[in-house]
Amino acid sequence: MTQKIDFDLRGEFVELNQLLKLVGICDSGGAGKALVASGEVSVDGEAELRKTRKVYAGSVVEIGDVQIRVIKAP
C-alpha cells in the first residue's frame, strides 16, 4: 500500500535531499543525499541521482512505497 504525503511548498522550490528530511523520510540532509545517491528516489517517474535537484510545485517524488506530492502552499 502506497503512503501518500502532501508537502506544502512555501518558496519557489525545495532541494530533493531537504524535501526527504522535511517530510520525515530521513533525519538529516546528509541522510537524504545518501538516499538519493543510492538510486532509490524518483522524481516525476524518472530515477534521480542529483542530490540537490530543485523540486517544484506539481512534482511527485517516490521512494519505495512512499509518494510525496509537492503542492504550492496557499
C-alpha positions, 0 to 999 in steps of 0.5 A: 500500500502506497503512503501518500504525503502532501508537502506544502511548498512555501518558496519557489522550490525545495532541494530533493535531499531537504524535501526527504528530511522535511517530510520525515523520510530521513533525519538529516540532509546528509541522510537524504543525499545518501538516499538519493545517491543510492538510486532509490528516489524518483522524481516525476517517474524518472530515477534521480541521482542529483542530490540537490535537484530543485523540486517544484510545485506539481512534482511527485517524488517516490521512494519505495512505497512512499509518494510525496506530492509537492503542492504550492502552499496557499 
